[in-house]
Amino acid sequence: MDDNHLGGFLRARRAGLQPEEVGMASHGTRRVAGLRREEVAVLAGVNTDYYTRLEQGRERHPSPQVLDALSRALRLDVEARAHLYRLAGAAQGDRPCAYVAGQVSLALRRLMDGYPNTPAYVMNRTLDILATNALADALYAPFDPADNLARMTFLDPAGRSFYTDWDRAAQATVANLRQATGFAPNDPRLAELVRTLTDQSADFARLWNAHTVRGKTRDAKRFLHPDVGPLTLTYQAFDVRDAPGQQLVIYHAEPGGAGAQALDLLGSIHATRHRAEPRPHR
């Protein structure tokens, strides 16, 4: 994985903007997609040579003032702006750090098990699933193993049928994973995962190179589960305060709706299959 994360991000965002989107006239034949370097430099009010050094990795620590200017020039949203700051090592109160070990506290496991009617799991920034409750096991039963959301989406044969809106799920997954590069760009687990996914999935490689950044917060997802059919669920993600880098993700369905009924049926099927087997905690 290229270690010039800041330069790669700037190039990708520059390529995604057209001159007319930023109020500039387009002159001459363009050899590159999107804006030219000098156009970004003009919009940000910085020297073209300095901006070029940023993209090439010869300058990696621009000032907050320059980052603000680049954010405006590249039309970055809140999450992309925060990602830019992290890549430049300038995020306030959010210093890059190593990923927390894959241990989930006993108290959090008990909390998840206290939600018998809704799937809940804990993941880290590389989208490794660290712990699950019984209904999350049932939800992700089509995957073998249900170990990492990115691997499951792109490399497991079940992914394309499980996620009804696969393209949307794939884009969100890569945007979630791309955010991790701002927190721990040199993490070996992240590098290994990205290398594997890039080598084995052209779809992942294409989306990864777009440098879209988005954190996991709240959204609706549609699934097609082999045991219960279509499922529409909404998830909410919560940061685990005593384990930086971990998130608790809880799915829920509209009370009394088809999704809730399907979850009840899924839980019953899973309980019947595993009644004789003690369920090990991950």
N, C-alpha and C positions, 0 to 999 in steps of 0.2 A: 504494500500500500504506500503510495507516494506520501512523503512526509511534509510536502508543501501544501498543507490544508488551506491556509489563508489564500495563497495564490490560486489554487484550484477553485475555491469558492468564488473569488472575484471574477475569474474568467467565465465561470458558468453563469453567474448572474448577469454579467455584461452581455454574454451571447443570447440571453433570453429577453433582452430589451431592444426594441426597434427605435430608430431616431424619432419617428413621429410620436412615439409614446412619451418622449421627454421634451417635445417641442423643438426638435432640431430638424433642419432640412437635410435630406440625403443627397450627397454629391458624389458622382463618379461610381465606378464599379467597385463593389464591396467583395473582398476576398475572404472575409470572415462573417460568420453569422452575428447579428446584433450590432451593438455599438463598437466603435473602434476605441482603442486605449486612450487616444488623445481626446475623444469626446467625453469619456468618463472623467478624465482629468479636468476638462473645462467645467463640466457640471459640478464637480466637487471642489473646484477652486484650488487644485494642487498642480504641481509641476508634472508634466508628462513623463519625464525621466524618473521621477520619484514613484509615480504610479506604476510604471513599468517594472521598477525594482520590487515593488510589492507583489506583483503577479509572478515574477520570476523567482521569488523567495530570497532575494538578496537583501531585502528589508522586511522584517517580520514583526516589528513592534511599533506600529504607527500610534500617534497620540490619540487620546479620546476625541479631540477636535477633528482630526482627520477621519476617524471612524464615523463620527456623526455626519460629516460631509459626504462620505462614501455611502452611508446608509440612505441619505436623501437622494443622492445621484442615482443609485441603483434601485430606488423605490422599494426598499426592504420593509417587510412587515415586522411586527414586534418580535416574533420568534427568530426570524432571520437576522435581525439587528443584534439580538442577544447572542446568537451563534457567532456572528462576526466579531463581537467583542471577546468572546471566549477564545476564538482562534488566534486573536492578536494578544492574548494574555492580559487583557485589560478589563475583564468583567468584574465589576465591583461586587465584593462579597461572595464571589463564585469562582474561587481559584481551581485550576485543573487539579484533579487528584486521581489516584488509582481507584479502580473499581472495588467496591466493598466485597468481601468474601461472600461466597454463595451460601450463607447461613441465614436462615429465617428464624426469628425468635420464637420461643415456645408460646409466648403470649399472643403473637400475631397468628400463629397456626391455630390456636384455640379460638381466636376471633373468627377466622375464616370458617372453621368447623361449626361455629354458631350460626352460620347462614345456610341451613340445609336446603333452602328452596331457591338459591341463586348461586350461579357459578362464581367462584372467587379464586384468584391466584396472585402470586407475587412474582415479579420479574425484575431483572436488572437492566442497565442501559443497553447492553448488547442483546436484549430481548430473550435472554435465557429464562425459562420458566423454572423458578426456584422452589416453589411450593404450591400446592393446589388443595382445594377441598373436594369432596366426593362428586359434587355436581360439575365442577370444572373438569374432573377426570372423565365424566360421562360425556360432556360437551366435546372434548378433544379426543375421544376414543378412536375416531377414524385415523388418527395419526399414530405412526409407530416408528420412533417414539414421539411423544409430545414434549419436546425438549427446548426448542427455540423457535420463536414465532417467525423469524425471517427464513430459517431453513424449512420450516413447515410450509410456508407460503410458496416458496420458489422451487424447492427440491423434492418435497414429498408429493407423490402422485395424487394423494387425496386432496391437496390444496386447491386445485382448479375447480373441483366440484363442490368442495365444502364451502368456499367463499362464493356466494352467489354473484356479488359484484367483485370479481377477482381483480380486475384492473384497478379499481379504487382501493381495494385492500392492499394490493401490491405497492401502490404509490404511497399510501400511508405508512406501511411497514418500512419502506426505504427511508422516508422522511424522518421517522422515529429513530432509525438506526444512524442516519447521518448526523443527528443531533449529538450522538455519543462522541463524535470526533472532537467536539468542542470541549468536552469535559476531560477526556483522557486520550489525546491523539496518539500516544505511543503505547497504548495498552495492547499486549500481545494477543489476548483473546479477540479483541476487535479486529486486529489485523488479520488473524487467521480466518475469522468468519467472513470478512469481506473478500479475502482472496479466494476462499472456497466458493462463495456465491458468485463471484465475478467469473471464475473459471467454468462454472457449471451452468450458469443461467445468463443468456444474452439479455433477457428482460431485466434482470437485476442490474447488470452492467450499464444498460442504457439509463435506467432510473437513477442509479448511483451517480453517474456522471452529470446529472442535472443539478446536483447539490441543493435539492429542495429540503428544507428543514421544518419539522413540525413535531412538537411534543405530544404525548398521549394525554388527553384531558377528558373529553366527553364526546361520544358520537354514537350513532346507531349503526348496527351491522346486520346484514342478512346472511344466514347460513342455510345450507341444505344438508341436514343430518341423515345418514342412512337409516337410523332407527325411528325417527319421528317426523321426518320431512322438513318443510320450510320452517325457519325460526327467525324472527326479527327481535333483536335484543339491543338494549342501550347499555353502554358501559360508562363507568366513572372511574377515573384513575386518581389515586391519592399517593403523595410522596410519603415514604416511611421516614419520619423525622430522626429516629435513632439509628438508621442505616442508610446514609446518603447513597443515592444511586438505585435504591430499591423502590418499586412502586407496587401498591396494592390495587388490583383491578377487579372491579365488581360489576357483573352483568345483571340486568334485571329486565323483566318484561312488564307490559301494561297489565295491571291487576285484572283478572277475569277474562283477559283476551286470549287469542289463539296461542300467542307465545308463552303465556303463563301455563296454559294447559299442556303444551308440548314439553315445557320444562318439567312439569309434574310427571308426565309419562316417562320422560328421559330418566328422571331420578328413580322411578319405580323399576324400570328395566335394568338400570345399573345396579340397584340394590339387590335385585333378584339374582343377577349374574354373580355378584360378589359376596353374597350373604355368608357363604361358607369360607370365604377367604378374609383373613384379617388384612386391613388396608394399611400398607406401610406408608409412613410420611416421607416425603422427599425433602 
